[in-house]
Amino acid sequence: MKFSAALAAVAFAVAALTATVVVAQQDPIAARQALMKANGRNAGAVVKMVKGENPYDAATVKAAFDQWDETADKFPSLFPDNSKDGDTRALPVIWTERAKFTAAVAKFKKDVDDNRAKAMSGLDGLKVALGAVGKNCTDCHETFRKPQ
């Protein structure tokens, strides 16, 4: 019985991953917007902890850092040349200065990875870690995203 449940869970995970890949290939703008919305939800949850509005919760912190790491892994491939136009706030500099954009995403990933343990150590560590990771978000948005 346990084997069947585990097999079903694996099958579901594979199907979900396959669907995500297909959506990303078919509509990279929607895929990157979904990642950014998830980034925002996770940032909001972590910021509430830092502000003292919610208690520190290691599971929430881990989920945020896991999701940010996923974004860093997927993001560079979600800007093919055919996704310059449409419902997007991506600036042309992403395509004209691809190496600069890729380096910014790599820095974000490094800071997420380098600050994960600190964030998981408790509220004080989270405050320091969020400062480092959050600076990447601000810098990237200022350089590569149209303002609202």
Summary of the structure (lengths in Angstrom):
residues: 148
radius of gyration: 17.1
end to end distance: 51.7
largest distance: 54.5
contacts: 393
relative contact order: 0.11
helix: 82%
strand: 1%
